[in-house]
Amino acid sequence: MKVAVIGGGPAGLMAAEAASARGAEVSVYDQMPSLARKFLMAGKSGLNITHTEEAQQFLARYDAPLLREIVAAYGGSEAVREWMAGLGIEEAVGSSGRVFPLQMKASPLLRRWLARLEERGAVVRLKHRWSGWDGGTTVQFEGPDGEISVEADRLILACGGGSWRRLGSDGAWTEQFSSQGLETAPFRASNAGVLIGWSEHFRDRFEGEALKNVRFSAGGESNRGEAVITKRGLESGGIYPLTKYLLGGGTLTVDLLPDVSEAKLAAKLSVQKPKQSLSNRLRKGARLQGVKAGLLREALSPEELRDAGRLAAGIKALPLRVDGPVPLDEAISTAGGVPWTELSDGLELKAHRGVFCAGEMIDWDAPTGGYLLTACKATGWAAGQNAALP
Ligand SMILES: Cc1cc2nc3c(=O)[nH]c(=O)nc-3n(C[C@H](O)[C@H](O)[C@H](O)COP(=O)(O)OP(=O)(O)OC[C@H]3O[C@@H](n4cnc5c(N)ncnc54)[C@H](O)[C@@H]3O)c2cc1C
């Protein structure tokens, strides 16, 4: 059985591993000069590969019912951890339950993974850009020696989402789908920073500083965590789960002291001498200084800052005007792509038998925390196993 995999990111490589484990003759094609560039980029922040939280809670992080089933059938986070251990890579579990390779890098893991694929006879063709499709399992590639045509028995598509195009995930594969009359859902930024028009003074003073241990709210959901002040707004895990509510702009509310009640704060602030500077009132009455105090000055009016009750209300629910997410290309992940309605339970395109899809190119969403890579592996595993069936 000849299986061609297009896209050598974590989903495509897992599909290649699963198909070759079933005895298929696998070739992986990728348009970039090296494989898994986004996976390696994820390694720069330690490679959060999965999460130890309890299975039901873990699965609830995914927005698509079939994806939850596929991740569960794969074995969830346990399967990812066993897989990593099987490659001889030790893990480290953070206090929040996030799982990383002990070395906090992706490259040693990727090297061993590729060595395993090579041992199983999988062939890698780099600098091969998918350029044509007959709708079945024959595809064309633009390669270093011009266009080639590949006839496979099964095709696995794992071309990624629509962000970080410089790493290969340019979303241009949607043109191949259009050429076959297949509709795809437009890419949407997920797990992305937000744009806020800071004053010049605030930006110059606080860019790069972290707002720690705060609670962000938008769209009726809230998330406790941290975010970093950037030139254009806010970035980092604390706000990523809320990006989906801010795609068209809106209000992001920040609770700067989630463990203190508004009444207690108001009482403490009201006993501060009115003649004291705002800095002293905030420091003595609320233990707030630095970037948190700066943010209050940025977002509240002088009247609100003077009045103890209104200041306490602002500390507990500081409204920040968000203009929208950062450009799509800068999002950590994207939703959109191949709709679930086009796929069978085995991830085969219903209208194109023998063609399977995996990874971020399918329309699903999940937060950061290792859930993205776990889903890419699980869908890759399912697509690879099913593609290799006779
Ligand atoms: C900065 C950053 C940090 C991240 N950190 C984490 C993290 O810690 N934990 C986590 O779970 N997730 C993280 N992610 C998300 C995670 O990396 C992605 O969800 C994952 O890489 C998607 O895997 P994939 O295989 O579906 O697609 P990709 O990794 O995007 O791979 C797709 C591949 O397909 C190839 N391709 C595309 N089009 C074509 C074509 N026409 N012809 C040939 N080849 C093509 C591309 O070159 C690419 O190699 C992070 C993402 C970023 C950007």
The ligand as an ORCA input file, in Angstrom:
! r2SCAN-3c Opt
* xyz 0 1
  C       5.047     30.082     18.330
  C       4.183     28.853     18.465
  C       4.234     28.112     19.639
  C       3.416     26.986     19.793
  N       3.501     26.276     20.948
  C       2.709     25.199     21.118
  C       2.800     24.424     22.302
  O       3.652     24.668     23.173
  N       1.926     23.392     22.463
  C       0.994     23.075     21.508
  O       0.217     22.140     21.722
  N       0.938     23.749     20.341
  C       1.769     24.798     20.128
  N       1.705     25.491     18.952
  C       0.765     25.032     17.896
  C       1.312     23.808     17.137
  O       2.668     24.011     16.804
  C       0.479     23.573     15.868
  O      -0.871     23.408     16.243
  C       0.964     22.341     15.104
  O       2.287     22.518     14.641
  C       0.071     22.042     13.896
  O       0.538     20.847     13.340
  P       0.155     20.397     11.856
  O       1.015     19.226     11.553
  O      -1.307     20.278     11.721
  O       0.582     21.619     10.935
  P       1.987     22.372     10.774
  O       2.854     22.152     11.938
  O       1.622     23.754     10.400
  O       2.655     21.622      9.545
  C       2.114     21.708      8.242
  C       3.195     21.333      7.246
  O       2.601     21.280      5.943
  C       3.481     21.857      5.007
  N       2.684     22.359      3.873
  C       1.694     23.281      3.905
  N       1.209     23.483      2.663
  C       1.907     22.665      1.835
  C       1.873     22.429      0.426
  N       1.013     23.073     -0.390
  N       2.746     21.528     -0.101
  C       3.622     20.863      0.694
  N       3.707     21.063      2.035
  C       2.850     21.948      2.594
  C       4.172     22.965      5.778
  O       5.416     23.306      5.192
  C       4.325     22.348      7.168
  O       5.566     21.690      7.325
  C       2.523     26.601     18.755
  C       2.479     27.339     17.571
  C       3.304     28.454     17.423
  C       3.239     29.241     16.134
*
